[in-house]
């Protein structure tokens, strides 16, 4: 998989398309909730497999950390470590920008996935777009 910061209009379009498939169509999140005002200033990532978009995420700078958001992989590509690779690329971007902490809001079914990558739960459960989540953080030491 080739992961890159989405810089062209096509790459950003591809990232939004993957998010729409996963969050809006699969998980029934409203388009208005999924595509918010933070998209205008966030750094968007897109993952391609043989030139076909199949994973997306976004990164924002909040206070003293990088906030990893909207991480998604198309259903037929899950379980192949593409999500892990997306997280690694995002963490590297966080470090390159002088930050040493990541935070994310994980859907509760994905807690173990993030724990395996070194993230720790720091909140109780809460609903976001009608889906149970927890907040997780990781200290980066590279």
C-alpha positions in Angstrom: 0.0 0.0 0.0 1.2 3.5 -0.9 0.2 6.0 1.8 0.6 9.7 1.1 -0.6 13.1 2.3 -3.5 14.0 0.0 -2.3 17.2 -1.8 -4.1 17.1 -5.1 -7.9 17.6 -5.5 -8.1 14.0 -6.8 -6.3 12.6 -3.7 -8.5 14.6 -1.3 -11.6 13.5 -3.3 -10.4 9.9 -3.0 -10.0 10.2 0.8 -13.5 11.7 1.2 -14.9 8.9 -1.0 -13.4 6.2 1.2 -14.7 8.0 4.3 -18.1 8.2 2.8 -18.2 4.5 2.0 -17.0 3.4 5.4 -18.7 5.9 7.8 -21.8 7.1 5.9 -22.8 4.0 3.9 -21.5 1.3 6.2 -21.9 2.8 9.7 -24.9 5.2 8.9 -23.2 8.4 10.0 -24.8 11.4 8.5 -22.8 13.1 5.7 -23.1 16.3 7.6 -21.5 14.8 10.7 -18.8 13.0 8.7 -17.7 15.9 6.6 -17.2 18.8 9.0 -15.5 22.1 9.1 -12.2 20.6 10.4 -11.8 19.0 6.9 -10.8 22.5 5.6 -7.7 22.7 7.8 -6.8 19.0 8.5 -4.0 17.0 6.9 -5.6 14.2 4.9 -4.0 10.9 4.2 -4.9 8.5 1.4 -3.8 4.9 1.0 -3.7 3.3 -2.5 -3.3 -0.3 -3.4 -2.2 -0.6 -7.1 -3.6 3.0 -7.7 -7.0 2.2 -6.2 -7.9 4.2 -3.0 -8.6 1.9 -0.1 -7.8 3.7 3.1 -8.1 7.2 4.5 -7.6 9.3 7.6 -7.0 12.9 8.7 -4.7 14.6 11.2 -5.2 17.8 13.1 -3.0 19.7 15.5 -4.8 20.3 18.8 -3.0 21.9 21.8 0.2 19.9 22.3 -0.7 16.7 20.3 -1.6 15.3 16.9 -5.2 14.2 16.8 -5.7 11.1 14.6 -9.2 11.1 13.1 -11.4 9.4 10.5 -9.1 6.3 10.1 -10.9 3.9 7.8 -10.1 1.0 5.5 -12.5 -0.5 2.9 -14.1 -3.7 4.2 -12.5 -6.0 1.7 -9.0 -4.8 2.7 -9.4 -5.0 6.5 -7.3 -7.4 8.5 -4.2 -6.9 6.3 -2.3 -4.4 8.5 -3.3 -1.4 6.3 -4.7 0.4 9.3 -1.5 -0.2 11.2 0.5 1.3 8.3 -1.8 4.3 8.2 -1.2 4.9 11.9 2.5 4.6 11.5 2.6 7.2 8.7 0.4 9.5 10.8 2.6 9.1 13.9 5.7 9.9 11.8 4.0 13.1 10.5 3.3 14.0 14.2 6.9 13.6 15.1 8.2 15.5 12.1 6.1 18.4 13.2 7.6 18.5 16.6 4.8 16.8 18.6 5.3 13.8 20.8 1.8 12.8 21.7 -1.1 11.4 19.7 -4.8 11.3 20.7 -7.7 9.7 19.0 -11.3 8.8 19.7 -11.7 5.1 18.9 -14.8 3.2 18.2 -15.1 0.7 21.1 -14.8 -2.3 18.8 -11.4 -1.0 17.7 -9.9 -0.6 21.2 -7.7 -3.8 21.0 -6.4 -2.7 17.6 -5.2 0.6 19.0 -3.9 -1.0 22.3 -1.7 -3.3 20.2 -0.1 -0.1 18.7 0.6 1.4 22.1 -2.5 3.5 22.7 -4.1 3.7 26.2 -7.7 4.4 27.0 -8.1 7.6 29.0 -11.8 8.1 29.1 -15.1 6.3 29.7 -17.4 5.4 26.8 -19.2 8.2 25.0 -21.3 8.4 21.8 -20.1 10.1 18.7 -22.4 10.1 15.7 -24.4 7.5 17.7 -21.4 5.1 17.9 -19.7 4.2 21.2 -16.2 5.6 21.5 -13.4 6.1 24.0 -10.5 8.5 23.9 -7.0 7.0 23.7 -3.5 8.5 23.8 0.0 7.5 23.0 3.4 9.1 23.9 5.7 9.0 20.9 9.4 8.4 21.7 11.2 8.4 18.4 
